[in-house]
Amino acid sequence: MSNQTKYELYKNHLERIADVRYSGAVLNWDQEVNMPKKGAAQRGRQLATLAGIAHELSVSEELGALLEDLVNANDLGAVQLKNVQESYQDYTKQKKYSKAFVEKMSMTITKAFHAWNAAKKESNFALFQQDLSDLVDIKLEEAELLGYENHPYNALLDQYEPGATVAFLDPLFEGVKTNCVRLLEKVNSKQQPVIPFKGKKFDKDAQWPIGIKLLEQMQYDFEAGRQDLSSHPFTTNFGSLDVRVTTRINEDDPLDMISSCIHEGGHALYEQGLLPENYGLPSGEYISLGVHESQSRLWENNVGRSLEFWQCNFPLMQQYFPKEMEGCTAQDVFHSANEVTPSLIRIQADELTYHFHILIRYEIEKAILTKSVKVADLPALWNELYLKYLGVKVPSDAQGVLQDIHWSHGSFGYFPTYSLGSFYAAQYFNQAEKEISGLKSMIKAGNLLPLKQWLNQNIHQYGKQYSADELCRKVTGESLNVAVFMQYMEEKLGRVYGF
Ligand SMILES: [Zn+2]
């Protein structure tokens, strides 16, 4: 059998795995958006069955044999070879998990998730403590099983951001910390802007069409997607031709829905920008969570929180909320979108202090994985760090150490990708500005097509053909450089606060 024939068989195998995975994703989407309450129990087993089938397919001997042959082939094209290498790596990794270990981990996670839910409801960390400790142990076992150099955290980070290590993140976050502290001091020395529409109510039905119009302006393809409501906004996809987003609406703050629509829209444009002919293959999949987040944040922050964006879209706000927006200007919305106030809750944080929330989680994750802090001492450590970095007193575990779902899923190493997303976003947007002449005036005119096409061409279309670092160097000429993000924040906050 020729290598090209084997490649076709491999491709077909991966497409079938994708069929099963994406079918599970449809059920998941339905669970979040449509499913009646009683459907939960049976839906749980349907999802588990599909996940089981996908896992069996992805560790099958047949696939293994094809990959062993193809990974050494010298007559494949460059893209084909990269696909095979990526798949082989993934296959080898999957093989390291025994069935018994997967089951044990799944049970530990389910139990911890329920404990976290109860603990959060009662705002009592003690109810979660033992299960979290079990999770830490099983995650350390997983790190051993996967193998790592220097720090067990590296094995876990790699699952979300391939290539990221403690040695890479430590100096990066150290720089971010110093610069964010300095910039926050500058902000604190100034008056908060007065926002005239604050405190007013914004009818939910009137908000909805604004979100849809903004998605259209971003060139989100409604023939390859749709938007619905859900309690936690998310993006999901079943291939690149059906990419769905959800949003939530807050009557007290229209910018909540608007920023979430643009954020999820940015994630969705990445998925819609992957090439349909690469369905199921690594070249048809996103690079890393950090790069995915760079796409959502580029749209949400660099575009959607810019003055030019609001100069364009303020009339839309006036159209749907003529009374509420009386006496307001585009500048007011721009100020409101960029107000910096240290706060307790990560998902409500502003663009600057957000990174303190991540920094704190990063420090804690490293410490619990090396057992240099006891799980029982986490709430105290959490509260101490919030006071130190954000100057806020944490009133309860629910608003503190229990606020995020991630640890209850055993997702240690996930949080840093949020910050990486913002830093990559600033760098990519900066590059787009250099290459698309008049980008800012295009945003002011509501013409977002050139930016979307630039992202399609430079980032989306490649899928996993490049690593996060390779792509960053290819597009911007250098590796991740936090100075670009800091420069962008300094300029923008300077415009808002007048320094
Ligand atoms: Zn996101």
Boltz pocket constraint, residues with backbone or C-beta under 6 A from the ligand:
constraints:
  - pocket:
      binder: B
      contacts: [[A, 263], [A, 267], [A, 292], [A, 293], [A, 296]]
      max_distance: 6.0
